[in-house]
Amino acid sequence: MKKSLKLKALLITLVGLFLSIGAFAQQITVKGHVKDATGEPVIGANVLVKGTTNGMITDFDGNFTLNAPKESIISISFVGYQTVEVKAAPSVIVTLQDDSQLLNDVVVIGYGQVKKNDMTGSVMAIKPDELSKGITTNAQDMLSGKIAGVSVISNDGTPGGGAQIRIRGGSSLNASNDPLIVIDGLAIDNEGIKGMANGLSMVNPADIETLTVLKDASATAIYGSRASNGVILITTKKGKNGQAPSVSYNGSVSFSKTQKRYDVLNGDEYRAYANQLWGEKLPANLGTDSTDWQDEIFRTAVSTDHHVSINGGFKNLPYRISLGYTGTNGIVKTSNFRRFTASINLAPSFFNEHLKFNINAKYMNGKNRYADAGAAIGGALAIDPTRPVYSNEDPYQFTGGYWQSTNSTSNFSDPDWKYTVNPNSAQNPVAALHLKNDQSNSNDFVGNVDVDYKFHFLPDLHVHASIGGEYAEGTQTTRISPYSFSNNYYGWNGAVTQYKYNLSYNIYAQYFKSVGANDFDLMVGGEEQHFHRNGFDEGQGWDPYTQEAHDASLRSQTAYATRNTLVSYFGRLNYSLLNRYLFTFTMRWDGSSRFSEDNRWGTFPSLALGWKIKEENFLKDVNVLSDLKLRLGWGITGQQNIGDDFAYLPLYVVNNEYAQYPFGDTYYSTSRPKAFNENLKWEKTTTWNAGLDFGFLNGRITGGIDGYFRKTDDLLNSVKIPVGTNFNAQMTQNIGSLENYGMEFSINAKPIVTKDFTWDLSYNVTWNHNEITKLTGGDDSDYYVETGDKISRGNNNKVQVHKVGYAASSFYVYQQVYDENGKPIENMFVDRNGDGIINSSDKYIYKKPAADVLMGLTSKMMYKNFDFSFALRASLNNYVYYDFLSNKANISTSGLYLNNAYSNTTPEAIALGFTGQGEYYMSDYFIRNASFIRCDNITLGYSFQNICKSQAYKGINGRIYATVQNPFIISKYKGLDPEVKSGIDANPYPRAMTFLLGLSLQF
């Protein structure tokens, strides 16, 4: 038996040795050399035996030596070159050809497309990176920090909230500064409706293929009146001809929490400080609790996101269908956002692709539950921390069982309702969240059909027609308890409803022709757009004792309807000589119903020149340089979005409820004439741009630098007018001018590329200077216009103004005087005009909210199947009014106890030591440098392939990843968050830090 086993073992060993010798005999040593089209060796090219992990990279001479099975396939690849596959042989010489697709990639522009290498305007196209995009609830999140010259500041941390998007600064003062949004060729109305923050909200980020930003006038002028603030073109994903159906799923679960909280006194600290102020003679008893009111309103929020898409294509019918669901819970209790999206794209073609259709339909349903964040956060920071959240004692039955400072009352019909809230006290923040139910429901549908016909008898001529529209409706319903702070006794049940629909149709002809070294692209067309909006408010409080409505808002008195129309004609000529010298000219004529017939039409031309320096003989053979192009551009764009569709007409409007006239027991609304200006005309922005695009090492390093100057004339400006000259003290006029100029630089590089490890790096920096050069028809250097949000202290005080010679919305304050230790002396300011009196004439312009410099850095590293990425943003010299400290600065007895109620303060205010003297809150001491570096996201992922693969099924590919969003901010600013779009830091909804786990699958 033992001999038999030994014999079997010997046989197995011999057979294994024979097979291994046979296999080794089929291995060959492949020696090769890799060069480019000019004969130069390619260093660091990836050489891989296809279907295996056996590979290496070429050395400094472009050589490699690799053992490979005979008859196997060797794959050679390198960044910027087309991949080559050859059969394994003892000696191979491989020539890599330039990947011209890098330069010939088609970029979507206004009414057409252009090769990336033929662009003459300042245009930046990005394809969202699935590996490094972070958490993207809204399309605007994909732009943040990614493109030079583009600033994206989210309004706050509200779930589903909007953002302020600025391209090269704002070009207007009173008209809109938002860029034009174009989705799949259809221009969208930027104004949101109830439940939808802006036009970008209706697009699921997972459906976006590319985002293209048009920045200078030579690129945007083709859109005329709507393009003064730049254009964002969104192209959604589509199917492909002949593609087998494929299903993709993306899902995630996330956990959000506050990143930072305000530091206010706790109960014990407050009692100790009160005893320090009053001793034993407290003005009223303090409580015995120590309530952390911020703990009571904030939470760890759990959210989910799911998206499923099906792509495919029959012979001549590519299609894509997608469904998405986003469920975001806010870190302030009760707040949430729910969004359902659906989209479909069909792109059939006929007659051997001479006739092409592109059909898009998108739908979104959004539901919001809004937290009264201002009341809740403001209340949490101000309310007495020695009090409990709830109380069953008398008189808190009149506040729903929530503790609240109260007053006795006999003002209500019900004689038993003997107490009400103290309106001058801080409100209970938990009650503010739970006694107000504020919800919205919105629906938005966008659809368009594009038709492109290439003439059979003249294939160089195309006719393109498009028709599309948008319909949206939203209702925000607000129910407030009669036990609430804001509507005690009466409560409130009301709704605000808004509708809008837009129609758009255009047609243009495009002719392409090459004659020798000359290439022509001529396009002419026309377009018409109609925008309609209407809505109404209705609601009422209720007197439960008399069973009567209270303070009713009637639909018949609040209903409104408005509309405006744009009619346009446009044309463009692109000309290329010797594939080196480029020329672009565009012209657009816009007619707007917002102006009178005498001023209705605006003319918007642009001109751009390009020079492909790399194609010149003296650089053509410089192999290290892969691209070098000079761009010069000039153009004029217009602005007519002033928010009033009939500002030039003498109209009567309905007065508010304080101007009603009684007939018997019924009050009827009256009408009044509205201020109007029949001389209103187009606000126009002229832009000059110069840019240089470059590339090295066959596209391994690419980038560009741009300089620009923008001047806006005939500003649509709200100015003061002499009393009696019109029906208001202010009126919109074309007065003033504004300048923006700056520099942009961006670079993308692959510092390391090996067989197993790749590192992608991108960086951009923007410097912008904004200055008002004219505000009035005269030369009054002291003239200014108050603007911005009011601050917490004082009576409707504002600290921002528009003033000639300074940036828009600059801070206008007193210059603080300090003692020898550098501590501010309360209410002591510099007498700047030297008249011996401190008054408003001593105020001066000090800093501005907009940053001087913006930077963005994105890094992505891939090792085998792992990926690691992060994104950083920086903002330099953006200033903020520190409203939190200003509001808490009075730490005297009158500051902490007023109107029979205690209010909380902060250790920072106690250290400051102000006691409420004069206009201390108008000091430049509260204007703080809020420069910061923010980490937007950090992501670690692992990709896998061919799960469940079989002969009949190709298997499942996918990726699992973890992301932390907003993990840290580096800033000297002591407030909650240095990124404040308005410049006034007052009780914002905090931006959360979020931890996310995600899964992507491709079936």
Order of alpha helices (4+ residues) and beta strands (2+ residues): alpha-beta-beta-beta-beta-beta-beta-beta-alpha-beta-beta-beta-beta-beta-beta-beta-beta-beta-beta-alpha-beta-beta-alpha-alpha-beta-beta-beta-beta-beta-alpha-beta-beta-alpha-beta-beta-beta-beta-beta-alpha-beta-beta-beta-alpha-beta-beta-beta-beta-beta-beta-beta-beta-beta-beta-beta-beta-beta-beta-beta-beta-beta-beta-beta-beta-alpha-alpha-beta-beta-alpha-beta-beta-beta-beta
